[in-house]
Amino acid sequence: MMVEIAWPRFQPNSALIQWYQRRFAGGGLRMRRIGIVALARRLLIALWRYLAEGVIPEGARLIASEI
């Protein structure tokens, strides 16, 4: 599930996506697959920090919810 959430289309201006593009975008299919798993792991850590400490990931946008 984290790999699905990590695809770059959701937050294209975040620091995590920019890291992924610098590191893996120029590589082949195998490197991009490895990169998306690495990105998913970093995203999981960033989400954990957000929940535990309230630290918003750099470059991420929060969307107001109607809940």
Phi and psi in radians as a Rosetta constraint file:
Dihedral C 1 N 2 CA 2 C 2 CIRCULARHARMONIC -1.115 0.35
Dihedral N 2 CA 2 C 2 N 3 CIRCULARHARMONIC -0.615 0.35
Dihedral C 2 N 3 CA 3 C 3 CIRCULARHARMONIC -1.122 0.35
Dihedral N 3 CA 3 C 3 N 4 CIRCULARHARMONIC -0.702 0.35
Dihedral C 3 N 4 CA 4 C 4 CIRCULARHARMONIC -1.112 0.35
Dihedral N 4 CA 4 C 4 N 5 CIRCULARHARMONIC -0.717 0.35
Dihedral C 4 N 5 CA 5 C 5 CIRCULARHARMONIC -1.211 0.35
Dihedral N 5 CA 5 C 5 N 6 CIRCULARHARMONIC -0.501 0.35
Dihedral C 5 N 6 CA 6 C 6 CIRCULARHARMONIC -1.341 0.35
Dihedral N 6 CA 6 C 6 N 7 CIRCULARHARMONIC -0.191 0.35
Dihedral C 6 N 7 CA 7 C 7 CIRCULARHARMONIC -0.991 0.35
Dihedral N 7 CA 7 C 7 N 8 CIRCULARHARMONIC 2.432 0.35
Dihedral C 7 N 8 CA 8 C 8 CIRCULARHARMONIC -1.072 0.35
Dihedral N 8 CA 8 C 8 N 9 CIRCULARHARMONIC -0.187 0.35
Dihedral C 8 N 9 CA 9 C 9 CIRCULARHARMONIC -1.231 0.35
Dihedral N 9 CA 9 C 9 N 10 CIRCULARHARMONIC -0.324 0.35
Dihedral C 9 N 10 CA 10 C 10 CIRCULARHARMONIC -1.443 0.35
Dihedral N 10 CA 10 C 10 N 11 CIRCULARHARMONIC -0.691 0.35
Dihedral C 10 N 11 CA 11 C 11 CIRCULARHARMONIC -2.391 0.35
Dihedral N 11 CA 11 C 11 N 12 CIRCULARHARMONIC 1.284 0.35
Dihedral C 11 N 12 CA 12 C 12 CIRCULARHARMONIC -1.147 0.35
Dihedral N 12 CA 12 C 12 N 13 CIRCULARHARMONIC -0.311 0.35
Dihedral C 12 N 13 CA 13 C 13 CIRCULARHARMONIC -1.792 0.35
Dihedral N 13 CA 13 C 13 N 14 CIRCULARHARMONIC 0.077 0.35
Dihedral C 13 N 14 CA 14 C 14 CIRCULARHARMONIC -1.284 0.35
Dihedral N 14 CA 14 C 14 N 15 CIRCULARHARMONIC 2.739 0.35
Dihedral C 14 N 15 CA 15 C 15 CIRCULARHARMONIC -1.110 0.35
Dihedral N 15 CA 15 C 15 N 16 CIRCULARHARMONIC -0.594 0.35
Dihedral C 15 N 16 CA 16 C 16 CIRCULARHARMONIC -1.138 0.35
Dihedral N 16 CA 16 C 16 N 17 CIRCULARHARMONIC -0.729 0.35
Dihedral C 16 N 17 CA 17 C 17 CIRCULARHARMONIC -1.195 0.35
Dihedral N 17 CA 17 C 17 N 18 CIRCULARHARMONIC -0.692 0.35
Dihedral C 17 N 18 CA 18 C 18 CIRCULARHARMONIC -1.108 0.35
Dihedral N 18 CA 18 C 18 N 19 CIRCULARHARMONIC -0.669 0.35
Dihedral C 18 N 19 CA 19 C 19 CIRCULARHARMONIC -1.063 0.35
Dihedral N 19 CA 19 C 19 N 20 CIRCULARHARMONIC -0.818 0.35
Dihedral C 19 N 20 CA 20 C 20 CIRCULARHARMONIC -1.033 0.35
Dihedral N 20 CA 20 C 20 N 21 CIRCULARHARMONIC -0.785 0.35
Dihedral C 20 N 21 CA 21 C 21 CIRCULARHARMONIC -1.155 0.35
Dihedral N 21 CA 21 C 21 N 22 CIRCULARHARMONIC -0.700 0.35
Dihedral C 21 N 22 CA 22 C 22 CIRCULARHARMONIC -1.138 0.35
Dihedral N 22 CA 22 C 22 N 23 CIRCULARHARMONIC -0.693 0.35
Dihedral C 22 N 23 CA 23 C 23 CIRCULARHARMONIC -1.488 0.35
Dihedral N 23 CA 23 C 23 N 24 CIRCULARHARMONIC -0.666 0.35
Dihedral C 23 N 24 CA 24 C 24 CIRCULARHARMONIC -2.155 0.35
Dihedral N 24 CA 24 C 24 N 25 CIRCULARHARMONIC -0.296 0.35
Dihedral C 24 N 25 CA 25 C 25 CIRCULARHARMONIC -1.088 0.35
Dihedral N 25 CA 25 C 25 N 26 CIRCULARHARMONIC -0.539 0.35
Dihedral C 25 N 26 CA 26 C 26 CIRCULARHARMONIC -1.441 0.35
Dihedral N 26 CA 26 C 26 N 27 CIRCULARHARMONIC -0.116 0.35
Dihedral C 26 N 27 CA 27 C 27 CIRCULARHARMONIC -1.481 0.35
Dihedral N 27 CA 27 C 27 N 28 CIRCULARHARMONIC 3.120 0.35
Dihedral C 27 N 28 CA 28 C 28 CIRCULARHARMONIC -1.388 0.35
Dihedral N 28 CA 28 C 28 N 29 CIRCULARHARMONIC -3.042 0.35
Dihedral C 28 N 29 CA 29 C 29 CIRCULARHARMONIC -1.044 0.35
Dihedral N 29 CA 29 C 29 N 30 CIRCULARHARMONIC -0.746 0.35
Dihedral C 29 N 30 CA 30 C 30 CIRCULARHARMONIC -1.090 0.35
Dihedral N 30 CA 30 C 30 N 31 CIRCULARHARMONIC -0.762 0.35
Dihedral C 30 N 31 CA 31 C 31 CIRCULARHARMONIC -1.147 0.35
Dihedral N 31 CA 31 C 31 N 32 CIRCULARHARMONIC -0.669 0.35
Dihedral C 31 N 32 CA 32 C 32 CIRCULARHARMONIC -1.162 0.35
Dihedral N 32 CA 32 C 32 N 33 CIRCULARHARMONIC -0.631 0.35
Dihedral C 32 N 33 CA 33 C 33 CIRCULARHARMONIC -1.142 0.35
Dihedral N 33 CA 33 C 33 N 34 CIRCULARHARMONIC -0.748 0.35
Dihedral C 33 N 34 CA 34 C 34 CIRCULARHARMONIC -1.101 0.35
Dihedral N 34 CA 34 C 34 N 35 CIRCULARHARMONIC -0.715 0.35
Dihedral C 34 N 35 CA 35 C 35 CIRCULARHARMONIC -1.126 0.35
Dihedral N 35 CA 35 C 35 N 36 CIRCULARHARMONIC -0.670 0.35
Dihedral C 35 N 36 CA 36 C 36 CIRCULARHARMONIC -1.196 0.35
Dihedral N 36 CA 36 C 36 N 37 CIRCULARHARMONIC -0.557 0.35
Dihedral C 36 N 37 CA 37 C 37 CIRCULARHARMONIC -1.213 0.35
Dihedral N 37 CA 37 C 37 N 38 CIRCULARHARMONIC -0.725 0.35
Dihedral C 37 N 38 CA 38 C 38 CIRCULARHARMONIC -1.091 0.35
Dihedral N 38 CA 38 C 38 N 39 CIRCULARHARMONIC -0.713 0.35
Dihedral C 38 N 39 CA 39 C 39 CIRCULARHARMONIC -1.121 0.35
Dihedral N 39 CA 39 C 39 N 40 CIRCULARHARMONIC -0.711 0.35
Dihedral C 39 N 40 CA 40 C 40 CIRCULARHARMONIC -1.079 0.35
Dihedral N 40 CA 40 C 40 N 41 CIRCULARHARMONIC -0.695 0.35
Dihedral C 40 N 41 CA 41 C 41 CIRCULARHARMONIC -1.137 0.35
Dihedral N 41 CA 41 C 41 N 42 CIRCULARHARMONIC -0.763 0.35
Dihedral C 41 N 42 CA 42 C 42 CIRCULARHARMONIC -1.133 0.35
Dihedral N 42 CA 42 C 42 N 43 CIRCULARHARMONIC -0.662 0.35
Dihedral C 42 N 43 CA 43 C 43 CIRCULARHARMONIC -1.115 0.35
Dihedral N 43 CA 43 C 43 N 44 CIRCULARHARMONIC -0.725 0.35
Dihedral C 43 N 44 CA 44 C 44 CIRCULARHARMONIC -1.054 0.35
Dihedral N 44 CA 44 C 44 N 45 CIRCULARHARMONIC -0.739 0.35
Dihedral C 44 N 45 CA 45 C 45 CIRCULARHARMONIC -1.121 0.35
Dihedral N 45 CA 45 C 45 N 46 CIRCULARHARMONIC -0.751 0.35
Dihedral C 45 N 46 CA 46 C 46 CIRCULARHARMONIC -1.120 0.35
Dihedral N 46 CA 46 C 46 N 47 CIRCULARHARMONIC -0.696 0.35
Dihedral C 46 N 47 CA 47 C 47 CIRCULARHARMONIC -1.181 0.35
Dihedral N 47 CA 47 C 47 N 48 CIRCULARHARMONIC -0.643 0.35
Dihedral C 47 N 48 CA 48 C 48 CIRCULARHARMONIC -1.107 0.35
Dihedral N 48 CA 48 C 48 N 49 CIRCULARHARMONIC -0.759 0.35
Dihedral C 48 N 49 CA 49 C 49 CIRCULARHARMONIC -1.089 0.35
Dihedral N 49 CA 49 C 49 N 50 CIRCULARHARMONIC -0.650 0.35
Dihedral C 49 N 50 CA 50 C 50 CIRCULARHARMONIC -1.125 0.35
Dihedral N 50 CA 50 C 50 N 51 CIRCULARHARMONIC -0.769 0.35
Dihedral C 50 N 51 CA 51 C 51 CIRCULARHARMONIC -1.241 0.35
Dihedral N 51 CA 51 C 51 N 52 CIRCULARHARMONIC -0.699 0.35
Dihedral C 51 N 52 CA 52 C 52 CIRCULARHARMONIC -1.389 0.35
Dihedral N 52 CA 52 C 52 N 53 CIRCULARHARMONIC -0.685 0.35
Dihedral C 52 N 53 CA 53 C 53 CIRCULARHARMONIC -2.121 0.35
Dihedral N 53 CA 53 C 53 N 54 CIRCULARHARMONIC -0.153 0.35
Dihedral C 53 N 54 CA 54 C 54 CIRCULARHARMONIC 1.367 0.35
Dihedral N 54 CA 54 C 54 N 55 CIRCULARHARMONIC 0.280 0.35
Dihedral C 54 N 55 CA 55 C 55 CIRCULARHARMONIC -1.477 0.35
Dihedral N 55 CA 55 C 55 N 56 CIRCULARHARMONIC 2.047 0.35
Dihedral C 55 N 56 CA 56 C 56 CIRCULARHARMONIC -1.394 0.35
Dihedral N 56 CA 56 C 56 N 57 CIRCULARHARMONIC 2.304 0.35
Dihedral C 56 N 57 CA 57 C 57 CIRCULARHARMONIC -1.009 0.35
Dihedral N 57 CA 57 C 57 N 58 CIRCULARHARMONIC 2.476 0.35
Dihedral C 57 N 58 CA 58 C 58 CIRCULARHARMONIC -1.031 0.35
Dihedral N 58 CA 58 C 58 N 59 CIRCULARHARMONIC 2.229 0.35
Dihedral C 58 N 59 CA 59 C 59 CIRCULARHARMONIC 1.437 0.35
Dihedral N 59 CA 59 C 59 N 60 CIRCULARHARMONIC -0.041 0.35
Dihedral C 59 N 60 CA 60 C 60 CIRCULARHARMONIC -1.407 0.35
Dihedral N 60 CA 60 C 60 N 61 CIRCULARHARMONIC 2.578 0.35
Dihedral C 60 N 61 CA 61 C 61 CIRCULARHARMONIC -1.908 0.35
Dihedral N 61 CA 61 C 61 N 62 CIRCULARHARMONIC 2.337 0.35
Dihedral C 61 N 62 CA 62 C 62 CIRCULARHARMONIC -1.693 0.35
Dihedral N 62 CA 62 C 62 N 63 CIRCULARHARMONIC 2.393 0.35
Dihedral C 62 N 63 CA 63 C 63 CIRCULARHARMONIC -1.891 0.35
Dihedral N 63 CA 63 C 63 N 64 CIRCULARHARMONIC 2.257 0.35
Dihedral C 63 N 64 CA 64 C 64 CIRCULARHARMONIC -1.114 0.35
Dihedral N 64 CA 64 C 64 N 65 CIRCULARHARMONIC 2.380 0.35
Dihedral C 64 N 65 CA 65 C 65 CIRCULARHARMONIC -1.831 0.35
Dihedral N 65 CA 65 C 65 N 66 CIRCULARHARMONIC 2.678 0.35
Dihedral C 65 N 66 CA 66 C 66 CIRCULARHARMONIC -1.705 0.35
Dihedral N 66 CA 66 C 66 N 67 CIRCULARHARMONIC 0.359 0.35
